[in-house]
Each structure stands twice: as structure tokens, then as C-alpha cells.
Amino acid sequence: MIVKIFGLADLLAVIALLGSSLLPKQILIIMSLYLIIKGIFFLLLGGSPLSNIFDSISGFYITLVAYGLSHWIPTVIVTIYILQKAIISLL
């Protein structure tokens, strides 16, 4: 059940990233904090280090996007990464 909740939250992070130009900055910051905290939390619990580090990096990138610092290449990479995690979690 908790995996599905994380999957839904990841899906919301993707929607926030894709709609970053339309959404308020606070929503992007909340989603970035979710990814950063989730990455650090599961890294400390001993999960897959690479996956958790990518979660935190994705969160930091969404923070940059919230402040207008974005480029289409990392946006596509982060979107695909979080989307595939969300889909796998929801299945």
C-alpha cells in the first residue's frame, strides 16, 4: 500500500515538473522536498544507493526549475526517470 502512495506522489511530481510554468512555485518546492527527503530517508535505511541518489538529484533539479533554471534535456531525463518509477510502483 505504501508503495502505491509513493508511486502516486511520484506521478504528482512529474505533473508538477511538466506544468512548472503554470503552477505556483510553492507546489514545485513541495514536490522537490518530497523527492529529496524520500531519497535521503531510503538511503539512510540502506536501500539502493543509486536510485535514492537520483531521487535526491531529481528533487534538487525541480527546485532549480521552480526558480526558473531549467533546460529541456535534464527535464526530459528527470521526467522519464520519475515517471518510470511511478508506473512501476503503481503496477
N, C-alpha and C positions, 0 to 999 in steps of 0.2 A: 504494500500500500504506500509506504513512504517513497519507494522508487517512482511510483506514478506521480506523486506530488512533485518530486524533483523534476521529472520529465515535463510536467505542466509548467513549472516555474522556468525551466529552460526554454520552453516554447514561448513563454511570455517575454523572455529576454531577447529571443530572436525577433519577435514582433516589435519590441521596443527599439532594437537596433535598426530594423528596416524602416521604422517610422520615426526615426530620430529627428528628422527635420520638422515633423508635425507635432510631436509630443513635447510636453514640458520637460525641462532639464531635470527636475526632481525625479521623474519616473525613470529616466536613464540612470541617474545616480543610484536609485534604489536597486535596480536590476544589476548594476555593476557591483554594488556592495554584496548582493546575494551571491554572485559568482565568485567574488574574491573570498568571502567568508567560507563558502562551501569548499572552495579549493584548499584553503588553509586548514579547515577543520578536518577534511578527509585525508589530507597529507599528514597531519599530526596523528590521526588514527592508524596510519600505516597502510593506506590504500595505494593504488597505482600512482607512483610519483609523477610520471609524465602527464597523465590525464589531469591530475589535480593542479599541476603547474600550468597547464594550458587553460584550465578553468580560471585561474587567477589572472593570467595574462589577458584572457578574453574580457574579464571584468575591468582590468586597467584600460584596455582599449575602448570599452564602452564609455568609461569615464572621459577619455580623450575626445570621443565623439560628442559627448554631452557639451563639451566646451568648444566644439567646432573644429577640432583637429582630426580630420579623417581623410582616408584615401580609399579608393574603391577596391584595391587589391586586398589589403588586410580586412576590409569589411566583408568581402566575399569569403575569405578564408575563415574568419571568426563565425560568420553566419552558417556556413556549411558545417563547421565543427560542432557548434552548439545544436544545430538542427538535427544532425545525425545522432547526437547524444539524447536529444529529446525523443526522437522517434523510437530509438532502441529502448528507452525507459518506459515508453507508453505501450510498447507491444507486450 
